[in-house]
């Protein structure tokens, strides 16, 4: 018994020592600590960290707690910057649609679009083909010529006559919202859109999608059955009209003689979320008033499904987001711990920010830069870590934004052992992650990533597939870059390195541009703010300034980003346009040559 008691005592001591060592984190970035962070953030318990969800909240609490344990100082409300985001768009109780006084069924016969204006309407239905008003050198098509639609209800086919082609001149005219805005410009009081059989054989109604703002008039999706009821007096069917338009490539519009009335009622609900914002004070009495920001978003796609951004939208399941972006969060937690443990390592203060809402349109980073308690003019640089967990067999690390400051390339190469990691550098400051919000505020940015993979935005992006040894190597480079940025004697000078736009079906076709970076988050109502105006481009040459709010182009209203994109798609190279802007609450009209 005495021998067993002594062994038991020794075991207890060893367990206590082991537990104590476990609680005392290493000053270095380690595989075990990265694995602990990522396995929790990407666990089933957090259910994909959808913005505003319980998992989103648990992730934020975990991040704040870990940073606090590392000795960081909370900013805002105990480390949280609170804000609200759109949860969902739902049908309100007042939706109605009647044909010649007969009521139709919501969800089966008709449904409003998310961009529909909440108001009532009544009038004769005019069929206007695909709803095109195209006047290009190589393509001309007008569905409104000779058929006045002012005050009437316009019925339009969705998509375009070349839906089978991935590249087509019709692509930039085929979006539902753009067609409704075109009809509104022609004087329509409401629009009914219907899917032809070639475009959508099942004729299913999509759920209301977030992200598209009101177009200013009611807009309903109607079934082919209801469209054919409207066409019945003309002894026509929507399937035949679609086939005819596709084959002849010739506009066909007419009055139907049928009256419809209705009421649109779209309701937007919001939910709370929050950024995590913490600080490591700098060691220099002067430079500590300047900042280097390291950031990574912690949200992901939740359970996936249609409209979530999942690459397998038909599969409902936890989208773990281990690489995207629990990996980036894990790395900033470890970098923050290392920086805080070596306070003399950085003369400038370090802000560590984990953003919510990145997957829904950079919402968290936009919220921070537009409502920052820190003077953004004192930010030397922002380093964004997004998907840093899948270093491949080629050991290739991608760093974007190197063109946004002259010193970046020198700093990056000085910080990297290129026999261990291979670098792929790109100049552009704009990109599909949170650094874009800072680039729009004239802040030099770096975007560090190990690149995309087949598990991206699927449930298969799990913690066990992370290359943790690779993450340690990347974090070593990131640490050296951050320390260099925090200790340099003079502040970086911002340079513009403009965005590139991909062309193809499902994206916007590149045409004329003003040379601005618009406010994608829609922080301004009834207009579109220019967050950046590129020198030498049409907007700058025409006198536009950063912060100007565009309210109309060629006399036609611009209320949001979707309106702006539609207006720009109607313009041609070499054209001279008038752009009305609000500048310091004063109306200014600019003449701009494209």
N, C-alpha and C positions, 0 to 999 in steps of 0.2 A: 504493500500500500504506500509506503514512504517513497519507494522508487517511482511508482506511477505518479505520485503527487509532484515529485521534483520534475519529471518529464512534462507533466501537465503545466507546471509553472513556466518552464522554459518555452514551451509552445505558445503560451499566452503572451509572454514577453516578445517573442518573435512576431506574432500576429500584430501586437500593438506597435512594434517598430515599423513593420510593413505598412500598416494603416497610416501611421504618421508620415512616412516617406511618400505615400500615395497622395496625402493631402497637400504636401509641400511640392508645388509644381516646379518643374525644371525651368531655368531661365531661358533655355534654348527651345526652339520649335522642335517637337518630338513627334514621332509616329504615333505613340500611344495617346498623346493629348489630342492630336488631330483626329484620331479614330474615335475618341470619346465624344468630341464635339459633333462630328459628322454623323455618327451612328445614332445619336439622339435626335438631331435636327431632321434627319431623313428617316426617322422611325415611323412605324405604322401609327403610333400614338398621336403624332402631329398631323397625320392625314393630309400631307402634301402642302401644309402651310398656306392655304388659300388666303389672300388678303381679306382681313376682317373676320376670319374664322377663329375658333378656339385654338387651333394649331398655330395660327399666326400669332396669337397672344402668348401662347406658351413659349414660342421661339423668342419673342421679344423679351420676355421675362428672363429666359435662360441667358441670352446675350448680355443683358444689363447686369445680371448677377455675376457673371463671369468677369466682365470688365471691372465691376466694382471690387471684386476680390483681388484683381490685379493692381488695384490702387488708383484707378482712373477717377476723375472728378465728373459727376453727372452734370449735364446742362439741361436747360428747359425744366420740365416737371420731373425732377429726380431721375433724369436721364432719358425721358420720353418726350418726343415732340408729337403731340396728338393732332390728328386731322380725320376727316371723314371722306369716304369714297363711295361711289355708286355701287350698291349691292346688286340690284337687278332692275330691269324694266318690266313692268307688268301691265296687263290690261285693266283699266279702270272700269267701274260699274256703269258708266254712261255710254259706252260704245254701242253704236247702233248703225244699221244700214237697211234701207228700204228700197225696193224696186216698185215704182208705181203704187206706193203705199203699203206693199206687202213686206213684213219684217223678215230679215234673214238671221241666221244663227252664227253667233260669234264663235270663232275657232274651227268651224266647219265650212261655212260659206265665205267668211271674210275675217280679217284680223288687221289691226293697225300695224304699221311699221314703227320701230323705235324712234325714228326721226319725224314722225307725224306730229303736226301741230294740233293741240287740243282745241277744237272749235267745231261748230256745226256747218253744214253745207247742204245745198239743194240746187239741182239744175239738170239740164239735158246732158246725156252722155255722148261724147264725141270719141270715136275710135281714131287713134293717131299712130297706128303702126308700132314701130319700135321707139317712138318718141324722139327721133333724131332731128337735129338741126345742125347739119355738117356742111361746111363750105371750105374744103381744102382743095388744093390744086389737083390732087390725085383722087379725091373722094368728095362727092357732093350728094347729099341726101337730106331732103326736108319733108318731114311729116306734117308740117304746119302750113305750108304754102297753100293759099286759097281756101283755108278752112279756119275761120275765126273761132277761137276757143275762149275768148274773154268771158269770165263769169260762168263757164261751163265746167262739167266734170269730164276729165280726159281719161280714157281707158288705153293702156299701153301694154304691149308685150314686153316681158322681161328679157334680159340678155341681148343677143345680137345674131345676125344671120350666119356668122362664121364661128359658132360656139365650139365646133370640133377642132378649131385651130388654136394652137398655143400662142401664135403670133398673128395678130390681125390689126388692121387700121381701125377696126370698130371697138377694140378693147377699151380705149380711154373714154368711150361714149356709152358704155354698157352698164354702168353701175346704177342700181335702183335709185339711189338718192339723187344722183346727177340728173337722171331723167325727170324726176319730180321737180327739181329746181328749174330745169329747162321749161317744163310745162308751166310752172309758176311765172317764169319770165314772159311767157306767151300770153299770160292772163288767166290761166286756169284757176278755179277756186278750190279744186280738189283733184286727186289722181287715184285711179284704180289700176293696179298692176296685176297682170295675170301671166302665169307660166304656160308657154306652149308645150305641146306634147314632145316635140323634139328636144327642147331644153330640159324638161323635167317630166318624165313619163308618169311618175307617181303623184305629182301635184300635191306634195306635202307642204304644210306650212312650217317654216322655220320658227324656232323660239325667238322672242325679242332679244336683240343683241345690244350690249352696252357699247358706248363709245361714239355713237353718231348723234349729233345734236339736231334740234328741230329745224326743219326746212322752211317752216313758215306757213304751210297749208296742210290740211288733212291728207294723208296718204294711206290707202288700204291695199292689202294683198287680197285678191278675190280668187275663188276657185274657177276652174274652167267651166264647171256646171253653171255657175252664176254668170260668167262672161257670155256663155251661149244663150242664157235666158235674155240677156240684154241685146244680143244679136238676132234673136229669133224673128222679130218683125221684118228683118232684112233677109231672112232665110239664109243666114250665114253661120259658120262655126269657127271658133278661134283656131282649131287645129288646121283648118283649110287656109285661113288667113296667114298663119305662120308659115305653112309650106309654100304658099304663093309668094310671100315676101322674100323667103330664103332663095327661091328659084329665080325670080325675076329681078331681084335686087332693085326694086322700084317702090317708091313711097305709095301708100294707099291709106287715105283717111276719109272719114265721112261722118255725118250726123246719124245717130241711131234712132232718134225720135223717142227714146226711152228716158224717163225722169228717175233720178235716184236722189235720196236724201239720207243724211246720216249725221253722226256725231262721233268725233274721235276723242278717246280718253286714254292717254298713256301716263302711267304713274312711275316715277323714279323713286326708289327707296335707297337710303344711304346707311352705312355702318361705320363704326369707328375703327381706326387702326393707328399705328404710331411708328415713327422712326426711333432708333436708339442712338443717342448722341452723347459721347463722353470725351473728356479732354485729358491729355498728359501735358502739364505745363512745361514750357521750354526752360533751359538753364541760363540763357543770356538775358540780362535785365532789359535790353532793348529789343532783340530779335524775338523774345517770347511773346511779343504782341503781334507777331506774324504767325501764319499757320501753314502746316502741310496736312492735307486731309487724306486719310485712307478709308475706303468704303467698299461695301459689298451688300447686295440685296439679300434678304432672308426669305422672301415670299416665294411661292411656287404655284402650281396649278391645281392644288387640292386633289379632288377625285377625278379630274379630267372631264370628259364629256364634250358634247357639241358646244362650240363657242369658247372653250377654255384655252385654246392654243395648243392642245394636245395633238401630237402627230398620229395618234390612234383614237380619234374622237368617238369611235363606236365602242371603245373599251372603258368601262367605269372601274376604277381601282385607284389605290393610292399612287399618286405621281410623286415619288419620294424626293426627287430633286437633290440627290446627293452631290452630284457635280454642279448642278444648276439650282441653287448656288450655296448649298451647305458647305461646299469646299471653300468658296471665297470667304464665307463667314468664319469657318474654322481657322483659316489663315489669318484673318485680321485679329481674331481673338489671341492667337499665339504671338503675332507680331506686336500687338498692344502689350501683352504680358512681358515680352522681351524688352521693349522700349521703356516701359514703366520701371522695370527692374534695373535699368541702367540709365538713370536720370541725366547723366552728363553726356549722353550719346546724341542729344539733339538740342541745339540752341533755340530753334523755333518750337512753338507749341504744336502738338499733334492732336488733331481731331479724329476720332474714330467713330464712323457713322455706319450703322447697318440700316438699310432702307427697306421700307415696306412698299408694296404696290409697283414694283418694277415691271412685273409681267403684264400689268394692266395699263402700261404706258408711262413708265418712269415717274409714277405719281409721287413717290416718297422723295426722290431727289429733287423733283420740281418743287415740291412743298418746301424743302429745306432752302433751296437757293432763292425762292421768292419770299420767304418769311424768316430769314436767318437773323439771329441775334449777333452773329459774328459779321464784322465788316468784310465782305467778300473781296474788297480791294486789297486786303491784307493776307489773302491766301496765295501762297507761293505756287502751289500745284495741288492737283487732286489725283490720287492713284486709285484706280478702280480694279478690284479683283473679282472676276466673274468667270466661273467654270475653269478652275485651276487644278482640277483633281484627276485628269486623265492624260498625264504626260505619256506620249506614245514611245514606241521603240526607237524612234528617231530623235528622241529627247528635244523636241521642237517646242519652243515657247513663242507665242505671238504677242507683240507689244504694239498697240495702236496709239496714235496721238503724238508720235515723235516729231511731227512737224509743227506742233503748237508752241514750241520754245526751242531756240537755237541750241541750247546746252544739252538737250535730252539725249541725243545719240552718244555724245561723249560720256555722259553719266552712265548710260545703260551699258556701254561696252566696258567701261572701267569697273562696273559692278558685276560683270558676268564672266565666268570662266567658260569660254566657248568650246573647250574640250569636253565640258560636262553637259552644257546646254547649247542648243543651236537656236539662234534668234531669227525670227521673221518680223521685220519692222514695217509698219505702215504709217503714212503721214497724217491721215485724216483724224480730225478731232471729234467729228460726229460719228456715232455708231449706235447699235441697238442695245445700249446699256446705260447705266446711271451717269457715266462720265459726260455724256452728251449734254446733260442739264448744266454742268459746270462750264463746259466749252461754250455754251450759249451765253455765259456771263463773263466771257473774256478771261477765263482762268486756264492756264496750261494744264493739260490732262494726259495721263497715261492709262491705257487699258491693257491689263495683263490677263492672258488666258492661255490655256493649253489646247483650246480648240474644241470644235463640235465632234459628235460621234453618233452612232446609230441609236443609242439609248436616249438621246436628247429629247426632252418633252414626251417621254413615255414612262410607264410604270417601272421599266427596267433600269432606270438610273438610280441604282441602289448603293449603299455605303460600302458593301463588300467588293465593289468593282473599282474603287478609288485606288490610285497609285500613290500611296502615302509616302513612300520614299521619294517619289518624284515631287510631291508637294513640299517636302523638306528642302529639296534643291531649289525649287522656284521661290520659296520663302526666303532663302538665303539671298537671292538676287533682289527680291522686293525690299528686304530689310536694308541692304546696302544702298539701294536707290533712295529710299525714304530718308535714311540718315544723311546722305549727300544733299538732298533737297532741304533738309532741316538745318544744315550747317553752313551752306554756301553764304559767302559774305554779302552778295547783292541779290536782290529779288529777280526772278526770271521775268523776261519780257514776253508777253503773250503774242503769238502769231496765229493768223487764221490759216487753217488747212481744211478746205471745204468738204462737204459730204458728197458721196456718190450715190446714184439712184439706180437700182436694178430694173431692167425692163422685162416685161413678160406678162402673160395672163395672170390675174390675181394681184398684180402690182400696178403702180401708176406708170404710164408710159412717159418717158422723159421727153419733154417738149421745151417750150420757152420757160425761162425762170427770171424772177426779179433779182435773184442773188441775195436772198435773205434766209435766215433760219427762223421759221415761224414758231410761235408758242404752241407746241403740240398738245400741251396739257389743258389748253382752253381756260387759262386763268382770267382772261378778260371776256366779259359778256358783250354781245352786240358789236363784235369786231374781232380782228386778229392782230395781235401784237408782233412786231418784228423784234425778236430777241437778239438778232445779229444782222448787220447789214455789211455785206462784203465789199470792200473798196474795189473800184474799177468795174463793178457789175451794174446792170441797168438801174436798180433801185438807188444805189449810192450816187451814180452819175445824175440821176433825176432829183436828188436832194433829200431822199429818205434818210432818216436817222434811227439809230437803235432806240427802241422804246415807242416809236410811232405805232399807232393803232390803225390798221387799214379798215375802213368802213365801207368803201365801195371801189369797184373797178369799172371804168367806162360807164359810170352812173348806175351800175347794178350793185345791190347790197352785198356786203361780205360780213356775215355775222359770226363765222367760225372757220375752222381749218378746212372743213369739207366744202363750204362755199368757196373758199379761196382756191382750192385745188380745181374745182369745177370751172371757175372763171379763168384760171390760167390755161386750162386745157382748150379753151375756145380761142386763144390768141395765137399769133404767128410771129415768126422771126422778122424783125425789121419794122413791125407795127409800132405806132406811137399811141400810147394809151394815157388816160387820165386816172390817177389814183388819189382818192380822197382819204386823208388820214386825220386822226386826232393827235395833236402834239401839245402837251401841257393844257389839255381841255380846249384847245383852239383848233378850229377846222382849217386844214391846209390842203390845197389841191396841187398835186405834183403832175408834171407832164414827163412821162418816161418813155424812152425808145427802147424796144426790146432787141 
